[in-house]
Every structure is written in structure tokens, then in C-alpha cells.
Amino acid sequence: MHELGRIYANKGDVDEAIALYKESLEIYERIGNVQGKAVTLYELGRIYADKGEVDEAIALFNQYS
């Protein structure tokens, strides 16, 4: 899911990228993959920051740290 999110983000389809990253995040949380969760939170935060949704980006980056 994570890599698909990256592909969609690179194509400019941010809504699909966000959906895939959120699905990826749920999976990483369920299986306890801390590194995968951190990378996904970063990618989501970056997308929201690029969209100008700074508060959402900050919330995601705070979970990342």
C-alpha cells in the first residue's frame, strides 16, 4: 500500500495517495511495524503540507517523532 501511495502522489493524485497511505498506516499499526508507521506518517504529513493543510501536517509530524 505504501509504495502505491507514493506512485499516486508522484502522479499528482493526492486523494488516492492519502487513502492508500492511511490504509498502509492502519496495517503498520496493526502489525506493530514502527519503522513503516513512521515513514508513512512522514509521507502523509508531507502531502498535507504540500496541500497547505499545515495543522494536519503538524499533527502527523508530531506522531512521527
URKAJO-V929758 format. One record per residue. N is the residue number from 0. SS is DSSP state (H for helix, E for strand, - for the rest). BURIAL is b if it has 16 or more other C-alpha atoms within 10 Angstrom, else e. D_LAST is the distance of its C-alpha to the last C-alpha in whole Angstrom. Layout:
n->N ss->SS burial->BURIAL d_last->D_LAST
n->N ss->SS burial->BURIAL d_last->D_LAST
This chain:
n->0 ss->- burial->e d_last->22
n->1 ss->H burial->b d_last->19
n->2 ss->H burial->e d_last->22
n->3 ss->H burial->e d_last->24
n->4 ss->H burial->b d_last->21
n->5 ss->H burial->b d_last->21
n->6 ss->H burial->e d_last->25
n->7 ss->H burial->b d_last->25
n->8 ss->H burial->b d_last->23
n->9 ss->H burial->e d_last->24
n->10 ss->H burial->e d_last->28
n->11 ss->- burial->e d_last->27
n->12 ss->- burial->e d_last->27
n->13 ss->H burial->b d_last->23
n->14 ss->H burial->e d_last->24
n->15 ss->H burial->b d_last->25
n->16 ss->H burial->b d_last->22
n->17 ss->H burial->b d_last->20
n->18 ss->H burial->e d_last->22
n->19 ss->H burial->b d_last->21
n->20 ss->H burial->b d_last->18
n->21 ss->H burial->b d_last->18
n->22 ss->H burial->e d_last->20
n->23 ss->H burial->b d_last->18
n->24 ss->H burial->b d_last->15
n->25 ss->H burial->e d_last->18
n->26 ss->H burial->b d_last->19
n->27 ss->H burial->b d_last->16
n->28 ss->H burial->e d_last->15
n->29 ss->H burial->e d_last->19
n->30 ss->H burial->e d_last->19
n->31 ss->- burial->e d_last->16
n->32 ss->- burial->e d_last->15
n->33 ss->H burial->e d_last->11
n->34 ss->H burial->e d_last->11
n->35 ss->H burial->b d_last->13
n->36 ss->H burial->b d_last->11
n->37 ss->H burial->b d_last->8
n->38 ss->H burial->e d_last->11
n->39 ss->H burial->b d_last->12
n->40 ss->H burial->b d_last->10
n->41 ss->H burial->b d_last->9
n->42 ss->H burial->b d_last->13
n->43 ss->H burial->b d_last->14
n->44 ss->H burial->b d_last->12
n->45 ss->H burial->b d_last->14
n->46 ss->H burial->b d_last->17
n->47 ss->H burial->b d_last->17
n->48 ss->H burial->e d_last->16
n->49 ss->H burial->e d_last->19
n->50 ss->- burial->e d_last->21
n->51 ss->- burial->e d_last->21
n->52 ss->- burial->e d_last->19
n->53 ss->H burial->e d_last->17
n->54 ss->H burial->e d_last->16
n->55 ss->H burial->b d_last->15
n->56 ss->H burial->b d_last->13
n->57 ss->H burial->e d_last->11
n->58 ss->H burial->e d_last->10
n->59 ss->H burial->b d_last->9
n->60 ss->H burial->b d_last->7
n->61 ss->H burial->e d_last->6
n->62 ss->H burial->e d_last->6
n->63 ss->H burial->b d_last->4
n->64 ss->- burial->e d_last->0
